[in-house]
Amino acid sequence: MKLGLVKTIFWLPRILCLVFATFLIIFSFDVFEVSTNIWKVLMGLLIHNIPTFVLYTMIYLTWKREWIASVVLAFLGIAYIVFFWGKFPLYTYFLIVGPLLLLSILYLINWIYRKDIRLRLKELKNLPEKGE
């Protein structure tokens, strides 16, 4: 497997998961319309950002355990559909569940090729510096 592809397979799910978790923060901005009380705003921000905290924690805990990340992301996507079906327009499910399932597939691909990826990344770390 080529080195560029190895790096892409390794980093793509992690970076996209961080981007998606950060994207979820946008949905917490509606608390600023509701109230001028600072404590209500802070509590609203905390509650709205629980999914983001869950994703950040999952990324941290599963950094080298790709199959767990794949299962957790698929579970989160399916759970979102089960718990919130019929409460939002259809595009909302595509916007939230689509990236979760795509990330789950990317982590699964990462797990399938993990031995080759780790071997190539280890080789890259052991390469001598230019000019040595």
C-alpha positions as CSV (number, residue, x, y, z in Angstrom):
1,M,0.0,0.0,0.0
2,K,1.3,3.4,-0.9
3,L,2.4,5.7,1.9
4,G,0.1,8.5,0.9
5,L,-2.9,6.2,1.0
6,V,-1.8,4.7,4.3
7,K,-1.7,8.2,5.9
8,T,-5.1,9.1,4.4
9,I,-6.7,5.9,5.7
10,F,-5.3,6.6,9.1
11,W,-6.0,10.3,9.5
12,L,-9.2,10.8,7.4
13,P,-11.7,9.2,9.9
14,R,-10.1,11.0,12.9
15,I,-10.0,14.4,11.3
16,L,-13.5,14.1,9.9
17,C,-14.8,13.0,13.2
18,L,-13.3,16.0,14.9
19,V,-14.8,18.2,12.2
20,F,-18.2,16.7,12.6
21,A,-18.1,17.0,16.4
22,T,-17.2,20.6,16.0
23,F,-20.0,21.1,13.5
24,L,-22.4,19.9,16.1
25,I,-21.5,23.0,18.2
26,I,-23.4,25.1,15.7
27,F,-26.7,23.7,16.9
28,S,-26.0,25.0,20.4
29,F,-26.0,28.7,19.4
30,D,-29.8,28.8,19.5
31,V,-29.6,29.2,23.3
32,F,-28.5,32.9,22.9
33,E,-32.0,33.7,21.5
34,V,-33.9,32.2,24.4
35,S,-32.9,34.1,27.5
36,T,-30.7,36.9,28.7
37,N,-30.0,35.2,32.0
38,I,-26.4,34.1,31.9
39,W,-27.0,30.9,34.0
40,K,-29.7,29.7,31.6
41,V,-27.5,30.4,28.6
42,L,-24.6,28.5,30.2
43,M,-26.8,25.6,31.2
44,G,-28.3,25.5,27.7
45,L,-24.8,25.5,26.1
46,L,-23.8,22.6,28.4
47,I,-26.9,20.6,27.6
48,H,-26.7,21.3,23.8
49,N,-23.1,20.3,23.6
50,I,-23.4,16.9,25.4
51,P,-23.3,15.1,22.0
52,T,-20.1,17.0,21.1
53,F,-18.5,16.0,24.4
54,V,-19.5,12.4,23.8
55,L,-17.9,12.4,20.3
56,Y,-14.7,14.1,21.5
57,T,-14.4,11.6,24.4
58,M,-15.0,8.7,21.9
59,I,-12.3,10.0,19.6
60,Y,-9.9,10.2,22.5
61,L,-10.7,6.7,23.9
62,T,-10.7,4.9,20.6
63,W,-7.7,6.6,18.8
64,K,-6.0,3.2,18.4
65,R,-9.1,1.0,18.6
66,E,-10.8,1.6,15.3
67,W,-13.3,-1.2,15.5
68,I,-14.7,0.3,18.7
69,A,-15.1,3.7,17.1
70,S,-16.8,2.1,14.1
71,V,-19.3,0.3,16.4
72,V,-19.9,3.3,18.6
73,L,-20.5,5.7,15.6
74,A,-22.9,3.2,14.0
75,F,-24.7,2.8,17.3
76,L,-25.0,6.6,17.7
77,G,-26.4,7.0,14.2
78,I,-29.0,4.2,14.7
79,A,-29.9,5.5,18.2
80,Y,-30.5,9.0,16.8
81,I,-32.9,7.6,14.2
82,V,-34.7,5.5,16.8
83,F,-35.1,8.2,19.4
84,F,-35.9,11.2,17.2
85,W,-37.7,9.6,14.2
86,G,-40.6,11.9,13.2
87,K,-39.5,14.9,15.2
88,F,-37.5,16.5,12.5
89,P,-37.6,16.9,8.7
90,L,-35.9,14.1,6.7
91,Y,-32.9,16.2,5.8
92,T,-32.0,16.5,9.5
93,Y,-31.5,12.7,9.7
94,F,-29.2,12.8,6.6
95,L,-27.3,15.7,8.1
96,I,-26.7,14.0,11.5
97,V,-26.9,10.2,10.8
98,G,-25.2,10.3,7.3
99,P,-21.8,11.5,8.6
100,L,-22.0,9.2,11.6
101,L,-22.5,6.1,9.4
102,L,-19.8,7.4,6.9
103,L,-17.3,7.8,9.7
104,S,-18.2,4.3,11.0
105,I,-17.4,2.9,7.6
106,L,-14.1,4.9,7.4
107,Y,-13.1,3.6,10.9
108,L,-14.0,0.1,9.8
109,I,-11.7,0.4,6.7
110,N,-9.0,1.7,9.0
111,W,-9.4,-1.3,11.3
112,I,-9.3,-3.8,8.3
113,Y,-6.0,-2.3,7.1
114,R,-4.6,-1.6,10.6
115,K,-1.6,-3.9,10.4
116,D,-0.4,-2.6,7.1
117,I,-1.0,1.0,8.2
118,R,0.8,0.6,11.5
119,L,3.7,-1.1,9.8
120,R,4.1,1.6,7.2
121,L,3.8,4.4,9.8
122,K,6.4,2.6,11.9
123,E,8.7,2.4,8.9
124,L,8.2,6.1,8.3
125,K,9.2,6.9,11.9
126,N,12.4,4.8,11.5
127,L,13.6,6.4,8.3
128,P,16.8,8.4,8.6
129,E,16.6,12.2,8.4
130,K,17.6,13.7,5.1
131,G,21.3,14.6,5.1
132,E,22.4,11.9,7.5
